[in-house]
Amino acid sequence: MKTSLAAARLPGLSGVPVLDQRPHVITSSFNGVRRLLCLGAHSDDIEIGCGGTILQALQQSPKLEVYWTVFCSNRERAIEAERSASHFLRGVRRKTIVVRSFRDGFLPYIGAPVKEAFEELKKTYSPDLIFTHFRHDLHQDHRIMCELTWNTFRNHLILEYEIPKYDADLRSPNFFVPLSQSICRKKINWLMRYFGTQRSKQWFSEDLFLGLLRLRGIEANSPTRFAEAFHCRKLLLGPSR
């Protein structure tokens, strides 16, 4: 079964979703989400994986509170991460942006300090919705971020986003967020603008980002033709508590 966060015409995540007219599709909206947690191993991961969805959520719920944290960076990448996050979240009144300086590629081998950072986060922030990396992502930093997300947050809705890469680890997602063409264009333009250190890499390109959005739009039968996709491993259907 496929799940889709459609336009705000339908009940929020805090209520029971409504069946869409399309068979085997359940639709919902961001109306029930008040606090959002965005987790990324690297400076551009959040924007690549769920940047459009974040923009869509903020458009539907202007009062949304956002905690945005990046774990790996150096001085140059930290500046990029902070500028990009600030731009994506401009207009958000309640936001926290944290960019840590763990070594890129070494998160699983650093161990305890990374786990402690998650434990600190659990004590200070309780989100309604969490965006994190995909469990079967072949990048070791991405994988450990997902593992620690599930270790730490056990009573939350968690959506795992995808990052296209050389490793060819994209799977078949089951949760889709239709995005307008204007939101897709904003996401891609801002990625290219703020991450100058990545523009020389063959995978970091406008056509790749747009192509994936179009592909997921086809798979979701998106009315806008574009979508971001996620893996949702646990979804509780029932009345809000």
QUITA-V709463 format. One record per helix or strand. SS is the DSSP state (2 for helix, 1 for strand). FROM is the first residue (numbers start at 1). TO is the last residue. Records with the same first field share a line. If there is no record, write none. Layout:
BEGIN
SS=FROM-TO  FROM-TO
END
This chain:
BEGIN
1=2-5  12-12  18-19  25-29  35-40  65-72  95-102  129-133  157-161  175-179  226-231
2=45-60  75-88  107-110  112-124  140-152  181-194  196-198  206-219
END
